[in-house]
Amino acid sequence: MTRKFFPGFVSALLGLAGLDTANLHAAPGLTMGWTNNMLTVTGPDVPGGKIDTWYLEAFCRTGSTKRDWRQTTIPQKSELVSADLNGKQLRLRTKVEPNVEVLHDIRAGLDDVTFDLTLKNNGDQFLDVDWFQPCMRVDRFTGLKQSNYIARCFIFTDRSLTTLDKTQRTEEAVYRGGQVYVPAGINLEDVNPRPISPEKPVNGLIGCFSADGKYLLATAWDHTQELFQGVIVCIHNDPRVGGLKPGETKKLRGKLYFLKSDPAELLKRYQRDFPTRAPGPNRVIAAP
């Protein structure tokens, strides 16, 4: 006997599975998924096929710059709350010990991904949750390796768009390798225990150019603790929380941009999305 399943019944079953059934058709632009703490963004034009971000690598206490990393990170665990069938929206929940809850609403657009986070301290004591780390892998996108990928990565300095191989770099730190770029106003005692560049970013953007030079990938947050070139062909824009008082709630917003290789357009989008951030220089250079 052949069983017939009516659309309403199928939708009900999918709803019980935590999936949004409002639109079952493929949507244009970027799509995404999340599993095993890895956020994967895909799209028909994305160089390398996908963009993986370790979401989230770590939550961090103050005093991180000059001590063992294991004393800085705070135990945390994320779980998937819901995902729509088109790969356009994810909701996650992160528990950060002992009493912080982070709700993530992540939405994929035509050429960007928007992160809206709500962080709440459910306890009765101040919690030293100072900043956290999404780790974006860029090996596929740049087509390069650890030894040379910084030539296609960039930040904005007072000299305009600057590839990381052209920034002032240091080597001494608790851990060798990588480079930390610290915005004005952030305590240098509270960042990654990797070498700190004397170069100051003038806005909250860090990004890279694709292997063929046709596209750029960048990330920004409305509050940034550090920009970081890591040691696994990754770049970070690490958001600042600044601690949470008892019962306090804070909100953060972030963006991932996937655009044609037009730094001027990237700046325009950034200034539109984060109007309270320093605009940075209007002069930009072309992709290398």
C-alpha positions as CSV (number, residue, x, y, z in Angstrom):
1,M,0.0,0.0,0.0
2,T,1.3,3.4,-1.0
3,R,1.2,6.0,1.8
4,K,0.4,9.6,0.9
5,F,1.9,12.4,3.0
6,F,0.1,15.7,2.7
7,P,2.2,19.0,2.7
8,G,0.7,20.1,6.0
9,F,1.8,16.8,7.7
10,V,5.3,17.1,6.2
11,S,5.6,20.6,7.4
12,A,4.5,19.6,10.9
13,L,7.1,16.9,11.0
14,L,9.9,19.3,9.8
15,G,8.7,21.8,12.4
16,L,9.1,19.3,15.2
17,A,12.7,18.8,13.9
18,G,13.4,22.5,14.5
19,L,13.4,23.5,10.9
20,D,11.6,26.6,9.4
21,T,9.2,25.4,6.7
22,A,8.0,28.8,5.6
23,N,10.0,28.5,2.3
24,L,11.1,25.2,0.9
25,H,12.7,26.5,-2.2
26,A,16.4,27.3,-2.7
27,A,17.2,31.0,-2.1
28,P,19.7,33.0,-4.0
29,G,23.0,34.2,-2.6
30,L,25.0,32.7,0.3
31,T,23.8,29.7,2.3
32,M,25.2,28.2,5.5
33,G,25.2,25.3,7.9
34,W,26.6,24.7,11.4
35,T,27.9,21.4,12.9
36,N,30.7,20.4,15.3
37,N,31.3,24.1,16.1
38,M,32.1,24.9,12.4
39,L,30.0,27.5,10.5
40,T,30.2,26.8,6.8
41,V,29.2,29.5,4.3
42,T,28.7,28.4,0.7
43,G,27.7,30.1,-2.6
44,P,28.0,29.5,-6.3
45,D,30.8,32.0,-6.7
46,V,32.7,31.5,-3.5
47,P,36.4,30.7,-4.4
48,G,37.3,27.3,-3.0
49,G,33.6,26.4,-2.6
50,K,33.1,27.3,1.0
51,I,34.2,29.5,3.9
52,D,34.7,27.7,7.2
53,T,34.7,29.5,10.6
54,W,35.4,27.8,13.9
55,Y,32.3,29.3,15.6
56,L,33.3,29.6,18.4
57,E,36.9,28.8,19.2
58,A,37.1,30.4,22.7
59,F,35.7,32.8,25.2
60,C,38.4,34.7,27.1
61,R,39.1,36.5,30.4
62,T,41.1,39.7,30.9
63,G,44.8,39.5,31.5
64,S,45.3,37.2,28.6
65,T,48.4,38.7,26.9
66,K,51.1,37.4,29.1
67,R,49.9,34.1,30.5
68,D,49.3,30.5,29.5
69,W,46.3,30.3,27.1
70,R,44.7,27.6,29.2
71,Q,44.3,30.1,32.0
72,T,42.5,32.5,29.7
73,T,39.8,30.4,28.0
74,I,36.5,29.8,29.7
75,P,34.6,26.5,29.3
76,Q,31.8,26.9,26.8
77,K,29.5,24.8,24.7
78,S,27.3,25.7,21.7
79,E,24.2,23.9,20.4
80,L,22.0,24.3,17.4
81,V,18.5,25.6,18.2
82,S,17.1,25.8,14.7
83,A,18.0,26.0,11.0
84,D,15.8,26.8,8.1
85,L,15.7,24.5,5.1
86,N,17.2,27.1,2.7
87,G,20.4,27.6,4.7
88,K,19.5,31.2,5.2
89,Q,19.0,31.4,9.0
90,L,20.6,29.6,12.0
91,R,19.9,30.0,15.7
92,L,22.5,28.8,18.2
93,R,22.8,28.9,22.0
94,T,26.1,29.0,23.8
95,K,26.5,28.3,27.5
96,V,29.6,30.0,28.9
97,E,30.5,28.9,32.4
98,P,29.2,29.5,35.0
99,N,26.1,31.5,34.1
100,V,26.3,33.2,30.7
101,E,23.9,32.4,27.9
102,V,24.6,33.6,24.4
103,L,21.8,33.5,21.8
104,H,23.0,33.7,18.1
105,D,20.7,34.8,15.3
106,I,22.7,34.3,12.0
107,R,21.3,35.2,8.6
108,A,22.8,34.8,5.2
109,G,22.0,37.3,2.5
110,L,23.0,37.7,-1.1
111,D,26.6,38.7,-0.4
112,D,26.9,38.9,3.4
113,V,26.1,37.1,6.6
114,T,24.7,39.0,9.6
115,F,25.3,38.0,13.2
116,D,23.0,39.3,16.0
117,L,24.1,38.1,19.4
118,T,22.4,38.5,22.8
119,L,24.6,37.8,25.9
120,K,23.1,37.5,29.3
121,N,24.6,36.9,32.8
122,N,22.1,34.8,34.6
123,G,24.1,34.8,37.8
124,D,24.4,37.1,40.8
125,Q,28.1,37.9,40.4
126,F,30.2,39.8,37.8
127,L,31.6,37.5,35.1
128,D,34.9,38.3,33.4
129,V,33.9,37.4,29.9
130,D,35.9,39.9,28.1
131,W,36.1,38.8,24.4
132,F,35.7,35.8,22.2
133,Q,37.1,34.2,19.0
134,P,35.4,33.3,15.8
135,C,38.3,31.7,13.7
136,M,37.8,32.1,9.9
137,R,39.8,29.8,7.7
138,V,41.0,31.4,4.5
139,D,43.2,28.8,2.8
140,R,40.7,27.8,0.1
141,F,39.8,31.4,-0.5
142,T,43.3,32.8,-0.9
143,G,44.8,29.7,-2.4
144,L,47.8,30.2,-0.2
145,K,49.6,28.5,2.7
146,Q,50.7,29.5,6.2
147,S,54.0,30.7,4.8
148,N,52.6,33.3,2.4
149,Y,48.8,33.9,2.9
150,I,49.3,37.2,4.7
151,A,50.2,38.8,1.3
152,R,46.5,38.5,0.4
153,C,45.1,39.5,3.8
154,F,44.5,43.1,4.8
155,I,43.5,45.6,7.5
156,F,43.0,49.4,7.2
157,T,45.7,51.5,8.7
158,D,46.5,55.2,8.6
159,R,48.2,54.4,5.3
160,S,44.8,53.1,3.9
161,L,44.2,49.4,3.0
162,T,47.4,47.6,4.0
163,T,48.2,43.9,3.3
164,L,49.5,42.2,6.4
165,D,52.9,41.5,4.9
166,K,53.3,45.3,4.6
167,T,52.4,46.0,8.3
168,Q,54.9,46.5,11.1
169,R,55.4,43.2,12.7
170,T,57.0,41.8,15.9
171,E,58.1,38.3,17.0
172,E,58.4,38.3,20.8
173,A,55.4,37.0,22.8
174,V,54.3,34.2,25.1
175,Y,53.6,32.2,21.9
176,R,55.5,32.7,18.6
177,G,53.7,33.1,15.3
178,G,50.8,35.1,14.0
179,Q,50.2,38.8,14.6
180,V,47.8,40.8,16.7
181,Y,46.4,44.2,15.7
182,V,44.9,46.1,18.6
183,P,42.4,48.9,18.1
184,A,42.8,52.2,20.0
185,G,41.3,52.0,23.5
186,I,41.8,48.3,24.0
187,N,44.1,47.3,26.9
188,L,47.2,45.6,25.6
189,E,47.2,43.3,28.6
190,D,43.9,41.8,27.4
191,V,44.6,40.4,23.9
192,N,45.9,37.2,22.3
193,P,49.3,36.1,23.7
194,R,50.8,36.3,20.2
195,P,53.2,39.0,18.8
196,I,51.5,42.4,18.9
197,S,52.0,44.7,15.9
198,P,52.7,48.4,16.6
199,E,50.4,49.1,13.7
200,K,47.0,50.3,14.8
201,P,43.9,49.5,12.7
202,V,41.7,52.5,12.0
203,N,38.5,50.6,11.7
204,G,37.0,47.2,12.5
205,L,37.6,45.4,9.2
206,I,40.0,42.5,8.5
207,G,39.8,40.6,5.2
208,C,41.5,38.9,2.3
209,F,41.6,38.7,-1.5
210,S,40.7,35.6,-3.4
211,A,43.4,33.6,-5.3
212,D,42.2,34.9,-8.7
213,G,41.9,38.5,-7.3
214,K,38.2,38.8,-8.3
215,Y,36.7,38.7,-4.8
216,L,37.3,39.8,-1.3
217,L,36.2,38.3,2.0
218,A,36.0,40.5,5.2
219,T,34.5,40.5,8.6
220,A,33.6,43.2,11.1
221,W,31.9,43.6,14.5
222,D,30.4,46.7,16.2
223,H,32.8,46.1,19.1
224,T,36.3,44.6,18.4
225,Q,38.9,43.5,20.9
226,E,41.5,42.6,18.3
227,L,42.2,41.8,14.7
228,F,44.4,38.7,14.4
229,Q,46.4,36.8,11.8
230,G,46.5,33.3,13.2
231,V,48.7,30.2,12.8
232,I,46.3,27.9,10.8
233,V,45.8,30.1,7.7
234,C,43.0,32.0,9.5
235,I,42.0,35.6,10.2
236,H,40.1,36.8,13.3
237,N,37.9,39.7,14.1
238,D,37.5,39.0,17.8
239,P,34.4,40.7,19.3
240,R,34.6,42.6,22.7
241,V,32.2,41.8,25.5
242,G,33.8,43.8,28.3
243,G,32.4,41.6,31.1
244,L,28.9,41.2,32.3
245,K,27.4,42.5,35.6
246,P,24.9,40.3,37.5
247,G,21.7,40.1,35.4
248,E,23.2,42.2,32.6
249,T,22.4,41.7,28.9
250,K,24.5,43.0,26.1
251,K,24.0,42.8,22.3
252,L,26.6,42.5,19.6
253,R,26.3,42.7,15.8
254,G,28.8,41.3,13.2
255,K,29.1,41.0,9.5
256,L,30.8,38.7,7.0
257,Y,31.2,40.3,3.6
258,F,31.7,38.4,0.3
259,L,32.1,41.0,-2.4
260,K,33.7,41.7,-5.8
261,S,37.3,42.9,-5.3
262,D,36.3,46.5,-4.6
263,P,37.7,47.9,-1.3
264,A,35.9,51.2,-1.8
265,E,32.6,49.3,-1.9
266,L,33.6,47.3,1.2
267,L,34.3,50.6,3.1
268,K,30.9,51.9,1.9
269,R,29.1,48.9,3.2
270,Y,31.0,48.9,6.5
271,Q,30.2,52.5,7.1
272,R,26.6,51.9,6.3
273,D,26.3,48.8,8.6
274,F,28.4,50.3,11.5
275,P,27.8,54.0,11.4
276,T,29.0,54.6,14.9
277,R,32.5,53.1,14.2
278,A,35.4,55.2,13.0
279,P,35.0,55.5,9.2
280,G,38.7,55.0,8.4
281,P,40.4,56.4,5.3
282,N,38.5,56.8,2.1
283,R,41.6,56.2,0.0
284,V,42.0,52.6,-0.9
285,I,44.3,50.5,-3.1
286,A,43.4,47.8,-5.5
287,A,43.8,44.1,-4.9
288,P,47.3,42.7,-5.2
